[in-house]
Amino acid sequence: MKASVGRIVHYVLMDRYGYEQHRPAIVVRNWSDEGNPNEDMVQLQVITDGTNDGTQYASGLYWATSVHQDEDMKRVGTWHWPERE
């Protein structure tokens, strides 16, 4: 499934307070739309839990650029589709 502009995905935080926490993010650009072979790479606006996630995320929004998809390991600094319960 393609991460088209406007879709909600999960981003894995990197800051030590929010480390490995999954936060919702809105896709604002998908590089594959521009013919880039890195079709899993997107630009995201991440919705954080403010200072609870660390000073880097204090504003409540975080601009994550050139983020790669990682459905298997869900490593920090990557995006994946929301888990289903």
C-alpha positions as CSV (number, residue, x, y, z in Angstrom):
1,M,0.0,0.0,0.0
2,K,1.3,3.4,-0.9
3,A,1.8,6.1,1.7
4,S,0.0,8.9,-0.2
5,V,-0.2,12.5,0.9
6,G,-2.7,12.9,3.8
7,R,-2.4,9.3,5.0
8,I,-1.8,8.6,8.7
9,V,1.2,6.4,9.6
10,H,3.2,5.8,12.7
11,Y,6.7,7.3,13.3
12,V,9.1,5.8,15.8
13,L,10.6,8.6,18.0
14,M,14.4,9.0,18.5
15,D,14.7,11.4,21.5
16,R,15.8,9.6,24.7
17,Y,12.5,10.4,26.6
18,G,10.2,9.3,23.8
19,Y,12.7,6.7,22.5
20,E,11.0,4.0,20.5
21,Q,7.5,5.4,21.2
22,H,5.2,5.3,18.2
23,R,3.4,8.5,17.3
24,P,0.9,9.3,14.6
25,A,2.2,11.2,11.6
26,I,0.6,12.7,8.5
27,V,2.3,12.1,5.2
28,V,3.0,15.5,3.6
29,R,5.2,14.3,0.7
30,N,6.0,10.9,-0.9
31,W,9.2,10.8,-2.9
32,S,7.9,8.1,-5.2
33,D,5.4,10.7,-6.6
34,E,8.3,12.5,-8.1
35,G,9.8,9.4,-9.8
36,N,12.3,8.7,-7.0
37,P,13.2,5.0,-6.7
38,N,13.1,5.3,-2.9
39,E,9.3,4.9,-2.9
40,D,9.2,4.1,0.8
41,M,10.7,7.5,1.7
42,V,8.3,10.2,2.9
43,Q,8.2,13.6,4.6
44,L,6.1,13.6,7.8
45,Q,4.4,15.9,10.3
46,V,4.5,13.9,13.5
47,I,2.0,14.6,16.3
48,T,3.9,14.2,19.6
49,D,3.0,14.2,23.3
50,G,4.8,17.5,23.9
51,T,7.4,17.6,26.6
52,N,6.4,14.1,27.7
53,D,8.3,12.9,24.6
54,G,11.3,15.1,25.2
55,T,12.5,18.6,24.5
56,Q,13.0,17.9,20.8
57,Y,9.2,17.3,20.5
58,A,8.0,20.0,23.0
59,S,6.0,21.9,20.4
60,G,3.7,19.0,19.8
61,L,4.7,18.8,16.1
62,Y,7.9,17.4,14.7
63,W,9.0,17.7,11.1
64,A,10.5,14.4,10.0
65,T,12.2,14.4,6.6
66,S,13.3,11.7,4.2
67,V,11.9,8.9,6.5
68,H,12.2,5.3,5.4
69,Q,9.5,2.7,5.9
70,D,10.3,-0.2,8.3
71,E,7.4,-2.7,8.8
72,D,9.6,-5.5,10.3
73,M,11.9,-4.0,12.9
74,K,10.2,-0.7,13.4
75,R,13.5,1.0,14.1
76,V,13.8,4.5,15.5
77,G,13.5,7.3,12.9
78,T,11.3,5.2,10.6
79,W,7.7,5.0,9.7
80,H,5.3,2.0,9.5
81,W,1.5,1.4,9.0
82,P,-0.5,1.6,12.3
83,E,-0.8,-1.8,14.1
84,R,-4.2,-3.4,14.1
85,E,-5.6,-4.7,17.3
